[in-house]
């Protein structure tokens, strides 16, 4: 059960206990002792002023309008505060970090210089945690999450609970109005005077108006705040996904840049080996040509010395 619902039931239980004590103090018990009677009188003296203020406040139709308007105003102010003072600045910071991460490898030339962008930022602890576990193949989105924004003061938990609080306030005021309405109705049923009965009926209708107005206001503000929260969380999640993608792209680009000299060196060694092989083949062909010509010249000299004509090949 949600904590706000538990508080509502606890408050209702306290009100019921107070009403029972107040009722017992008015009627008393048939076999109450002198000490118990003094205790009830003391409790009655303490509760009676609060009860009179409570009944007078809930019996006025202006109270329903003011409290319902207060709930509406509180919901609107809460939504504006969250959107303009929390969400929009955070979106701007995430956009700036994503842009800096996209330029970091080109600007500084080394992947380690992402630390200059993310290290001093509010995402620094999560960035360092991901760096420590990057060799295991974990993506940045496993560490840079909405919880990171919550730790930076975004108050997502508070806004997520606010719809329940608005519903809870509306229900509490509904129960308070119901208690006052039942009291006014019971007072009207006890009298034989039509004027007093009519006044009690008016009080009952005023308390019912209070009850329904506050319930409608609380539920309406709960829906509005919940909608604002979901839209804001969706926008923040998209920005976090974009930032994590930029981090992965920058890290991959830096890794390719770091491997480029080794790849160039390996390519140069392969070219050199191919050139050496070509040179060896050329030397072999040259050696074969020299040997062939030397052999032909020796045969020509031998035939000349013997007086025989040299065979035509």
PyMOL commands that set and color helices and strands:
alter all, ss='L'
color gray80, all
select helices_A, chain A and resi 3-27+34-58+61-108+111-118+124-132+134-136+140-142+146-154+156-190+194-306
alter helices_A, ss='H'
color red, helices_A
deselect
rebuild
show_as cartoon
